[in-house]
Amino acid sequence: MKIEHIAIWVRDLEKMKNFYKEYFDAKSNKIYYNINKKFSSCFLTFDNTTRLELMQRPLIPESLNNPYKQYIGLIHMAISVGSEERVISLTNRLVDDGYEVLDRPRYTGDGYFESKVFDPEKNQIEITV
């Protein structure tokens, strides 16, 4: 078994799609529109296997969770970039481009080398080897 995809409600579908394409080499399908439901979505594919669905609908309420705190539920996703050097360079690129970094590249207590950043809508991403 495998996880087929994970979905995120977003405010700005184009902006989020472009972020994951630009920084994480995601491939996107065409945006799907359902006029009757006022719903749109697109799938982003990473390494031809893992998929992220970005969904947008006007009346979805804002999350009440504080993005800087822990809470029950999905808290982050980890994206492997292949090497420590790529973790460092991508993190630096995101900083230079104005994105917020929560944790600089480092080794964690359980041996992972990672950094943690926010995407444009404050979803936490761990960038790891």
N, C-alpha and C positions, 0 to 999 in steps of 0.2 A: 504494500500500500504506500501511497504518497499523498501529500497535500496537493490538491489540484490547483487551487489558487486561494488567495486571500484578497478580500475586498475592503476598500476604504471609501467612505463618503467624503467628498471634497467640495469646497466652495467654487474653485476655479479649475475646471477639468483641463483646459489647455495648458495653464501654467504648471500644474502638477505633472502632466504628461511630459512636457518639455524638460522639467527638472530631472526626472528619472531617465529620460533619453540622454540628456546632456552629460550628467555626472555618473550614471551607472550603466551606460550602454544598453539600455532597454530598447527593445523593438516594440513598436506599437501597431495595433491594427487600426482600421478606420473607426472613428467615433460612431457609435450606434445611437440613434435617436428614436425614442418612442413618443410621438406627439400626444397620444391619448393619455399617457401617464406622466407627461412632462419629465421624462427620465432620459438621461444620456449616460453612456459608459464607454470605456475602452479598456482593452487588455494590454498590459505590458509584459513582454516575455524576456526573461533573463537566461542566458546560456541555453536557449531552446527547450528549457524544461520548466523552470519556476515562473509562475505568472502572478501578477498583481492586477486586480481589477479596480479601476478608479471609477466611481459612480457619482453622478450629480443629479440632484432634484431640488427644486426651489424651496420646498417647505420642510426639509430635514432640519431639525433644531440643532443649534450649537451644542457641543459637548459641555457638560458641567464639570468635567475633570480638569484639574490644574495640570498642564503639561509638564511642569517642573517637579511634580510630586508623583509618588507611586500610588497605585490604586488597583483594585481587583479588575481583571480583564486584560485584554491585549495591551501591552505596554510598549513594545518596540519590535522592529524586525531587524535582523542582521543580514548584511549583504557582504559576501566574501569577494574581495578584489584580487586575491591571489598572492600577495606578498606584503611584507612589512613596509617596503619602500612605497608601494602603491597606497597603503593605508595613510602613510605620512603625506604623500604628495596630494592625494585627493582631499584630505582634511585641510591642508594648507590652501588648496585651490578654493574650497568652499569658504574658508575664512576670508580669503582675498576677494571673493565675490559677494561678501556681506552676509553669509549664512551663519547662524548661531551654532557654536560648538559647545556641547555640554561637558565633554571630557576629551582632552587632547590624547593623541596616540600614546599608549602605554601597555604594559603587561598587567593583566588582572590577577587577582589572587589564585584563580584556577588555571592560569597559564595561557589565556588568550591574549593576543596582541590586537588591540582595537582602539577606536575612538568612537565618540557618540555625538551625533549632530541632529538638528531639527531639519525636516524638509520645509518647504514654504508655508505649510499649514500646521506646523508644530507637531508632526508625527516624529517620534524618536527613531533614528536609524543608527545601528551599530555598524561601523565599517570595520571589517575584520579580514584577516588573512584567509 
